[in-house]
Each structure stands twice: as structure tokens, then as C-alpha cells.
Amino acid sequence: MTSDTTTPPDDFPHGIGNPARRALHAAGYTALAQLPAVSEAELKRLHGVGPKAVGVLRAALEAKGLSFAGE
């Protein structure tokens, strides 16, 4: 059994991919509930967060009745 000790735990959906997950962590985001305070444009400025990750995150937020800042 292996464990990934470089990435702290989070509740982001698996579909965002590891580059986006690392970028979110580097920016201090470790929970989906933090993202309604962030705009889509801010997320896209993070290296590793592209349209696919934003779409997956948007869908996860919408499933909880939330959205990105400014939407």
C-alpha cells in the first residue's frame, strides 16, 4: 500500500486532476467550501487549473447549491 504524502487531504472531486489539485493547495485552498469566495478568473490564473478543472469544480459547487464568486 502506498500513500501520497505530498498532497494534503481535500474534498475536491477526483476529476479535477492532480496538477489542478496541487495548484489549489499551493494557493491555500483545501476544501470545496472555500471556492465560493474565489472567482473563475482567479482560479484560471493558477498554473495547472484549466477549463476542465473549472468545469468539474463548478459542477461540484452547483451540486451543493454554491457557485464561484461573482456568479
C-alpha positions in Angstrom: 0.0 0.0 0.0 1.4 3.4 -1.0 0.4 6.8 0.3 0.9 10.2 -1.2 2.4 12.4 1.4 3.0 15.4 -0.9 -0.7 16.3 -1.2 -2.7 17.1 1.9 -6.3 15.7 2.1 -9.1 17.7 0.5 -12.7 17.2 -0.6 -12.2 18.3 -4.3 -13.7 16.0 -6.9 -11.3 13.4 -8.4 -12.0 14.7 -11.9 -10.0 17.9 -11.5 -6.7 16.2 -12.0 -3.5 16.3 -10.0 -2.0 19.5 -11.5 -5.1 21.5 -10.6 -5.3 19.9 -7.1 -1.6 20.8 -6.5 -2.3 24.4 -7.7 -5.3 24.8 -5.4 -3.3 23.5 -2.5 -0.4 25.8 -3.3 -2.8 28.7 -3.3 -4.1 27.7 0.1 -7.4 26.0 -0.9 -8.1 22.6 0.7 -11.9 22.5 0.7 -14.6 22.9 -1.9 -16.4 25.2 0.6 -13.6 27.8 0.2 -14.2 28.2 -3.5 -17.4 30.4 -3.5 -15.1 33.2 -2.3 -13.0 32.9 -5.5 -13.9 33.9 -9.0 -13.5 31.6 -12.0 -10.9 34.1 -13.4 -8.8 33.8 -10.2 -8.8 30.1 -10.4 -7.8 30.1 -14.1 -4.8 32.2 -13.2 -3.4 29.3 -11.1 -0.9 27.3 -13.1 -2.4 23.9 -13.6 -6.1 25.0 -13.4 -7.7 24.9 -16.8 -11.2 24.8 -18.3 -11.7 21.1 -17.4 -10.9 21.6 -13.8 -13.0 24.7 -13.5 -16.0 22.8 -15.1 -15.6 19.9 -12.7 -15.3 22.3 -9.7 -18.3 24.3 -10.9 -20.4 21.2 -11.2 -19.4 20.1 -7.7 -20.3 23.5 -6.3 -23.6 23.6 -8.1 -24.5 20.2 -6.6 -24.1 21.8 -3.2 -26.1 24.9 -4.2 -22.9 27.0 -4.4 -21.1 28.9 -7.2 -17.9 30.8 -7.8 -17.6 34.5 -6.6 -19.4 36.8 -9.0 -21.7 34.2 -10.5 
